[in-house]
């Protein structure tokens, strides 16, 4: 069976500010997905939220970019938007940037990550397990550093030195500033590791689109690398990416994949998407209620049975006391960075701020600048 994993996520309204979706909104999306499972469109589905973003995690056999699957997600978000508007919630329909896309909704606002594989529970994959990362209040390159460390650095992933992974992984890097279409470059780790790092250091322009095993040709990672402001032409909220990561066996183990997140590394995001702040790992369904509107990321894991359903329950990877110290470290880093206020590296560069209204402020001031009168003092007398 050729199985597809699809994760589609959007912010379509939240309670008391940009905090979390309401329980009615979640129930509405769950109802739409349940109907899609009953009518055979989906094999299985799971709904959760990270901050104010609702994520729909699905298995099906319709392939990547399926109009039917994408329209299901779009209509589910529209239904949740209607609930949000009726309840007077903040940002109702915020991420739905197109009026009514007729098919694939990639580029219409919601974050989309998808990958497909032959699912037989035999051969090199006798068991199929995967993780979904969902981030809120941060930019599209938030996973650049942790995924690079997990798939290109044996200091973080000792499994890279084992025969199933020793040939490394192929990174598909996307130039997110190119609005004409998906502009991609394929680079191999470890051979091109320095080149990959040179691109991925810029979280706002370059991102990981997918990662493929060079040994087995299997897609292991898919990321929703896209820019909302490149789509809308104005600030509509941060890009809040999702990622699907298959694990174990011929791929890195879960602990190798999540270990880099212990850095609580700095990313663009926070209030109004304007600051540079640490990414805090949090449990599923965590609202954004802490000081400074810290960027957050959740991680949920599943196993898939022979029919393509989620087996048993799920694993909430960051819901563990081991991550409490990381959360404290993230908060300490955040307090220190925000103590610098608006100055220098504490905020994103103007090119990233302009979609948040800073263009209007600065443009008005630029009109008031005048060239200095360079005449000598005696000439001016």
C-alpha positions as CSV (number, residue, x, y, z in Angstrom):
1,X,0.0,0.0,0.0
2,X,1.3,3.5,-0.9
3,X,0.5,5.4,2.2
4,X,0.5,9.2,2.6
5,X,1.0,11.2,5.8
6,X,-0.5,14.7,5.6
7,X,-0.2,17.4,8.3
8,X,-2.2,20.6,7.7
9,X,-2.2,23.3,10.4
10,X,-3.7,26.8,10.7
11,X,-4.6,29.5,13.1
12,X,-8.3,30.3,12.6
13,X,-9.1,31.9,16.0
14,X,-8.2,31.9,19.6
15,X,-9.6,32.7,23.1
16,X,-8.5,35.9,25.0
17,X,-5.9,36.9,22.4
18,X,-3.5,34.7,20.4
19,X,-3.5,31.9,23.0
20,X,-5.4,28.7,22.0
21,X,-8.4,27.6,20.0
22,X,-11.7,27.0,21.8
23,X,-12.9,23.6,22.7
24,X,-15.8,24.1,20.3
25,X,-13.4,24.8,17.4
26,X,-11.4,21.7,18.1
27,X,-14.6,19.6,18.4
28,X,-15.8,21.1,15.0
29,X,-12.6,20.0,13.3
30,X,-12.7,16.6,14.9
31,X,-16.3,16.1,13.6
32,X,-15.3,16.9,10.0
33,X,-12.3,14.5,10.2
34,X,-14.5,11.8,11.7
35,X,-16.9,12.1,8.8
36,X,-14.0,11.8,6.3
37,X,-12.8,8.6,8.0
38,X,-16.3,7.2,7.9
39,X,-16.7,7.9,4.1
40,X,-13.4,6.4,3.3
41,X,-11.5,9.6,2.3
42,X,-9.1,9.2,5.3
43,X,-7.8,6.0,7.0
44,X,-7.2,7.8,10.3
45,X,-6.9,11.3,11.7
46,X,-5.7,13.1,14.9
47,X,-6.4,16.7,16.0
48,X,-4.3,18.7,18.4
49,X,-3.2,22.3,18.9
50,X,0.1,24.1,19.6
51,X,-0.6,27.6,20.9
52,X,-3.4,28.9,18.7
53,X,-2.7,26.7,15.7
54,X,-4.9,23.6,15.0
55,X,-3.1,20.7,13.4
56,X,-4.9,17.9,11.5
57,X,-2.7,14.8,11.2
58,X,-4.0,12.3,8.6
59,X,-3.2,9.0,6.9
60,X,-4.7,8.1,3.5
61,X,-4.0,6.7,0.1
62,X,-4.8,9.7,-2.1
63,X,-1.2,10.8,-2.5
64,X,0.5,14.2,-1.7
65,X,-1.3,17.3,-2.8
66,X,-4.7,15.5,-3.0
67,X,-7.5,18.0,-3.7
68,X,-10.0,16.0,-1.7
69,X,-7.8,15.8,1.4
70,X,-6.7,19.4,1.2
71,X,-10.3,20.5,0.7
72,X,-11.3,18.5,3.7
73,X,-8.8,20.4,5.8
74,X,-9.8,23.8,4.3
75,X,-13.5,23.2,5.0
76,X,-12.7,22.0,8.5
77,X,-10.8,25.3,9.1
78,X,-13.7,27.3,7.6
79,X,-16.1,25.6,10.0
80,X,-13.8,26.3,12.9
81,X,-13.5,29.9,11.7
82,X,-17.3,30.2,11.7
83,X,-17.3,29.1,15.4
84,X,-14.6,31.6,16.2
85,X,-16.5,34.4,14.6
86,X,-19.7,33.5,16.3
87,X,-17.9,33.5,19.7
88,X,-16.0,36.7,19.0
89,X,-12.6,35.1,19.2
90,X,-9.4,36.8,18.2
91,X,-8.0,36.3,14.7
92,X,-10.9,34.3,13.2
93,X,-9.8,32.9,9.9
94,X,-6.4,34.5,10.1
95,X,-4.4,31.9,8.2
96,X,-7.0,31.4,5.4
97,X,-5.5,33.8,2.9
98,X,-7.3,32.7,-0.3
99,X,-11.0,33.2,-0.9
100,X,-11.8,29.7,-1.9
101,X,-9.0,27.5,-3.4
102,X,-10.4,24.9,-5.6
103,X,-7.9,22.1,-4.9
104,X,-4.5,21.9,-3.3
105,X,-4.3,24.5,-0.5
106,X,-0.5,24.7,-0.3
107,X,0.2,28.4,-0.6
108,X,-3.2,29.5,0.5
109,X,-2.2,30.1,4.1
110,X,-2.3,26.8,6.2
111,X,1.0,25.0,6.8
112,X,1.3,21.8,4.8
113,X,3.7,18.9,5.2
114,X,3.2,15.6,3.4
115,X,5.2,12.5,2.5
116,X,4.4,9.1,1.0
117,X,6.0,5.7,1.2
118,X,5.3,2.0,0.5
119,X,3.7,0.7,3.7
120,X,4.0,-3.1,4.2
121,X,5.6,-3.5,7.7
122,X,8.3,-5.7,6.1
123,X,11.8,-5.3,4.6
124,X,13.8,-2.3,5.8
125,X,10.7,-1.0,7.7
126,X,9.2,-3.9,9.7
127,X,7.6,-1.2,11.9
128,X,6.5,2.3,10.9
129,X,6.8,5.1,13.4
130,X,6.9,8.9,12.9
131,X,6.8,12.2,14.8
132,X,5.0,15.5,14.0
133,X,6.6,18.7,15.2
134,X,4.3,21.8,15.3
135,X,5.6,25.2,16.2
136,X,3.8,28.5,17.0
137,X,5.0,32.1,17.1
138,X,8.0,31.5,15.0
139,X,9.3,31.6,11.4
140,X,9.6,28.9,8.8
141,X,13.2,28.0,9.4
142,X,12.7,27.1,13.1
143,X,13.7,23.5,12.4
144,X,16.8,24.2,10.3
145,X,19.3,23.8,13.2
146,X,17.7,20.8,15.0
147,X,17.1,18.8,11.8
148,X,20.6,19.6,10.5
149,X,22.1,18.3,13.8
150,X,19.9,15.2,13.8
151,X,20.7,14.2,10.2
152,X,24.2,15.6,9.6
153,X,26.1,15.7,12.8
154,X,27.2,12.4,14.6
155,X,27.8,14.4,17.8
156,X,24.0,14.5,18.1
157,X,23.1,11.4,16.2
158,X,25.5,8.6,16.7
159,X,23.4,6.4,14.5
160,X,24.8,8.3,11.5
161,X,27.9,6.2,11.9
162,X,26.0,2.9,11.5
163,X,25.7,1.0,8.1
164,X,22.0,1.9,7.4
165,X,22.9,5.6,7.6
166,X,26.6,5.9,6.9
167,X,26.0,7.2,3.4
168,X,24.2,10.2,4.9
169,X,21.1,12.1,3.8
170,X,20.1,14.3,1.0
171,X,18.7,17.7,2.0
172,X,16.2,19.5,-0.3
173,X,16.7,23.2,0.6
174,X,14.1,25.7,-0.5
175,X,14.6,29.4,-1.2
176,X,11.5,30.8,0.4
177,X,12.0,34.3,-1.0
178,X,11.3,33.0,-4.5
179,X,7.5,33.6,-5.0
180,X,7.5,32.3,-8.6
181,X,7.4,28.7,-7.3
182,X,9.3,26.2,-5.2
183,X,13.0,27.0,-5.9
184,X,15.0,23.9,-4.6
185,X,18.6,22.9,-4.2
186,X,19.6,19.3,-3.4
187,X,22.7,18.9,-1.2
188,X,24.2,15.7,0.4
189,X,25.4,15.3,3.9
190,X,28.1,14.7,4.9
191,X,29.8,15.7,1.6
192,X,28.0,19.1,1.3
193,X,27.6,19.7,5.1
194,X,29.3,23.1,5.0
195,X,27.2,24.3,2.1
196,X,24.0,23.1,3.8
197,X,25.0,25.1,6.9
198,X,25.8,28.2,4.9
199,X,22.2,28.3,3.6
200,X,20.4,27.1,6.7
201,X,22.0,29.7,8.9
202,X,19.4,32.1,7.4
203,X,16.2,30.9,8.9
204,X,14.1,33.5,7.2
205,X,15.1,32.8,3.6
206,X,16.2,29.2,3.4
207,X,14.6,26.2,4.9
208,X,14.5,22.4,4.7
209,X,11.8,21.2,2.4
210,X,12.5,17.5,2.8
211,X,15.3,15.0,3.7
212,X,15.8,11.7,1.9
213,X,17.9,8.7,2.9
214,X,20.8,8.3,0.4
215,X,21.0,4.6,1.3
216,X,17.4,3.6,0.8
217,X,15.9,6.5,-1.2
218,X,13.2,6.9,1.4
219,X,11.8,10.3,2.3
220,X,12.3,10.7,6.1
221,X,11.4,14.4,6.7
222,X,8.9,16.8,5.2
223,X,8.6,20.4,6.4
224,X,6.0,23.1,5.6
225,X,8.6,25.6,4.4
226,X,6.6,28.7,3.1
227,X,6.3,32.4,3.9
228,X,2.9,33.8,4.8
229,X,4.0,37.3,4.0
230,X,5.3,36.2,0.6
231,X,1.8,34.9,0.0
232,X,-0.3,37.7,1.4
233,X,2.0,40.6,0.8
234,X,1.5,41.8,4.4
235,X,2.0,40.6,7.9
236,X,-0.6,37.9,8.8
237,X,1.1,36.1,11.7
238,X,4.3,34.1,11.8
239,X,4.7,31.0,9.5
240,X,4.5,28.5,12.4
241,X,5.9,25.4,10.6
242,X,5.0,21.8,10.9
243,X,7.3,18.8,10.1
244,X,6.8,15.1,9.7
245,X,9.8,13.0,10.7
246,X,10.0,9.2,10.3
247,X,12.2,7.5,12.9
248,X,13.9,4.3,14.0
249,X,15.7,1.5,12.1
250,X,17.2,3.0,9.0
251,X,16.5,6.5,10.3
252,X,17.6,8.3,13.5
253,X,15.9,7.3,16.8
254,X,13.4,9.7,18.5
255,X,15.9,10.7,21.2
256,X,18.5,11.6,18.5
257,X,15.9,13.7,16.7
258,X,14.6,15.6,19.7
259,X,18.0,16.1,21.5
260,X,18.9,19.2,19.5
261,X,15.8,20.9,20.8
262,X,17.4,20.9,24.3
263,X,19.4,23.9,23.0
264,X,16.2,26.1,23.1
265,X,17.8,27.8,20.1
266,X,17.0,31.3,19.0
267,X,14.5,31.8,16.2
268,X,12.6,34.7,14.8
269,X,9.1,35.2,16.3
270,X,7.5,36.2,19.6
271,X,5.1,39.1,19.9
272,X,4.0,40.4,16.4
273,X,6.7,38.1,14.9
274,X,9.2,40.8,15.5
275,X,11.8,39.5,17.9
276,X,14.6,36.9,18.2
277,X,13.7,34.5,21.0
278,X,14.4,30.9,22.1
279,X,12.2,28.0,21.0
280,X,10.6,26.3,24.0
281,X,9.6,22.6,23.7
282,X,6.1,22.1,25.2
283,X,3.5,19.4,25.7
284,X,0.6,19.0,23.2
285,X,-2.2,21.4,23.5
286,X,-0.2,24.1,25.3
287,X,-1.6,27.6,25.1
288,X,0.6,30.7,24.6
289,X,0.1,32.3,28.0
290,X,3.7,32.9,29.2
291,X,5.6,36.2,29.3
292,X,6.9,37.5,26.0
293,X,4.8,35.1,23.9
294,X,7.7,32.7,23.6
295,X,8.0,30.6,20.4
296,X,6.9,27.1,21.3
297,X,7.2,23.6,19.6
298,X,5.4,20.4,20.4
299,X,6.2,16.8,19.2
300,X,3.8,13.9,19.0
301,X,4.7,10.4,17.9
302,X,2.7,7.6,16.4
303,X,3.0,4.0,15.2
304,X,1.0,2.9,12.1
305,X,-0.6,-0.5,11.9
306,X,-0.9,-2.7,8.8
307,X,-4.1,-0.9,7.7
308,X,-2.6,2.5,8.0
309,X,-4.3,3.5,11.2
310,X,-2.6,5.0,14.3
311,X,-1.8,2.1,16.5
312,X,-2.9,2.3,20.1
313,X,-2.4,5.8,21.6
314,X,0.3,8.4,20.9
315,X,3.5,9.7,22.6
316,X,3.8,13.3,23.7
317,X,7.6,13.6,23.6
318,X,8.0,17.0,25.3
319,X,5.5,16.1,28.1
320,X,8.3,14.8,30.4
321,X,10.0,16.2,33.5
322,X,13.3,15.9,31.6
323,X,12.2,18.9,29.5
324,X,11.4,21.1,32.5
325,X,15.1,22.2,32.7
326,X,15.0,23.1,29.0
327,X,11.9,25.2,29.5
328,X,13.5,27.0,32.4
329,X,16.6,27.6,30.3
330,X,14.5,28.9,27.4
331,X,12.7,31.3,29.8
332,X,16.1,32.6,31.2
333,X,17.4,33.2,27.7
334,X,14.1,35.0,26.8
335,X,14.3,37.3,29.8
336,X,17.9,38.2,29.0
337,X,17.2,38.8,25.3
338,X,14.1,40.9,25.9
339,X,15.9,43.0,28.4
340,X,17.6,44.5,25.4
341,X,14.2,45.7,24.1
342,X,14.2,46.9,20.5
343,X,17.9,47.3,20.0
344,X,20.1,45.3,17.6
345,X,20.0,41.5,17.6
346,X,17.0,41.5,20.0
347,X,14.7,42.2,17.0
348,X,14.5,40.9,13.5
349,X,16.0,43.0,10.7
350,X,13.9,45.6,8.9
351,X,13.3,43.3,5.9
352,X,11.4,40.9,8.2
353,X,9.7,43.6,10.3
354,X,8.3,45.6,7.4
355,X,5.3,43.3,7.1
356,X,4.3,44.0,10.7
357,X,3.7,47.7,10.1
358,X,7.2,48.9,10.7
359,X,7.4,49.8,7.0
360,X,4.8,52.5,7.5
361,X,6.6,53.9,10.5
362,X,10.0,54.0,9.0
363,X,8.8,55.1,5.5
364,X,7.2,58.1,7.1
365,X,10.4,59.0,8.9
366,X,12.5,58.5,5.7
367,X,10.6,61.2,4.0
368,X,11.7,63.7,6.6
369,X,15.5,63.1,6.0
370,X,17.4,65.9,4.3
371,X,21.0,66.0,2.9
372,X,23.4,67.8,5.2
373,X,24.6,71.2,4.1
374,X,28.4,70.5,3.5
375,X,29.4,74.2,2.9
376,X,32.4,75.3,4.8
377,X,31.5,77.4,7.9
378,X,33.1,80.5,6.4
379,X,31.1,80.1,3.2
380,X,27.9,79.8,5.2
381,X,28.5,83.1,7.0
